[in-house]
């Protein structure tokens, strides 16, 4: 924050010297990426002066960076209690909302900060970046408390009356890497929507069901947005919590309503995220015959009927499912002509990680950033990890400016700090799914004799072949030696060069 802004900010706290000194110490810890220590020291400053609003504000930012959003919200609300006209508190509330993908809520908080201080450049910068993000991710729902627009999905007494459609402004040029996947999608989906007469001339059917599968956070949903932008199609995000209802008949009616309205809005893409949650294997694990299982069976049966309808009258309607666990999807959904095509979305390789850092920082004020080193430092990270690292790295100089009034660019050190803090989300995921899909051999003693028993994973031989790219990745990334290599490369790149 500039000196001029500081003079216009209403000050209700006059910290005592000890609290002010602790606040400065906490700021140094924050800059050194020691967020937990900074939080503790800000807490000491607050203990010395319970009305020290700046300490609450910066502690809220530190909490937000380490994903402790309830604590961050509590501190930001405390700032508002101390300074009801504060523009800093709405700013940090916007950051908290944005980190939780509540884009509409974040926008309202940034707008409030700017209404209180039109010169608040940090809030203006985040608001502009947020608007670009909202254009990239139109599928993310608005916050529960936000006012609904006329094109929102309408659910009355458990029944979907109106489905929300959206259009996307992003295209394949906004998708970093994934050249092989983009080619498959172009040939099978984009051409069918943009040049149906061309495919029809060769007797090619236009309807298609596709499953995007792979580890979480690697662009499955984002690619759906890019398809929508490339084809200028309507898109429906089919949300399971809106489809499944406890009252008899509503689940089937809701599923039918989605497909019926999609046909009326053709060309249209119907996107089912986490397809494994909706298309769970009937009669498989979890049995029990409880009400929840019954509702899900109804949803799956109706889903199959609707997909059969797409086969018979496919023109202009495309169904895309995304999943991190294709082995949990009902086999009937995966058969040819329903979801016959599968596209693997792998974690980004070195070239793609480097491109992702360049893409996500293209509008940031950066200085002397070594993208090759960043790519090496994030070996094994997901695309979502990289996007969040870039976003949070921008927060570090913003907090410094708020404390010192001095503006600077985002440096290499800021990115390295956030990589160390953030870590990656995929290592744990690979370890969890390994037991689901990879066979293992166990030795047991039966009647005093050793017996070798092979425990099969959830994938049969045919599915192992179908999803061989994922199986290969899981085996490699859960291998102890490869895990060691990843950690070695990351550490060398983070701490050496």
Secondary structure, DSSP 8 states (H G I E B T S, - for coil): --HHHHHHS-------HHHHHHHHHHHHHHHTT-HHHHHHHHHHHHHH-TT-HHHHHHHHHHHHHTT-HHHHHHHHHHHHHH-TT-SHHHHHHHHHHHHTT-HHHHHHHHHHHHHH-TT-HHHHHHHHHHHHHHHH-TTS---TTS---TTS-EEETTEEEE---B-----GGGS-S-HHHHHHHIIIIIHHHH-HHHHHHTT----EEEEEESSTTSSHHHHHHHHHHHHT-EEEEE-HHHH--SSTTHHHHHHHHHHHHHHHT-SEEEEETTHHHHSB-TTSTT-TT-HHHHHHHHHHHHHHHHHHHHHHS-TTEEEEEEES-GGGB-HHHHSTTTS-EEEE-----HHHHHHHHHHHTTTS-EES--HHHHHHHTTT--HHHHHHHHHHHHHHHHHHHHHHS----EEHHHHHHHHHHH--SHHHHHHHHHHHHS-EEEEEEETTEEEEEEE--S--HHHHHHTHHHHHHHHHHT-HHHHHHHHHHHHHHHHT-
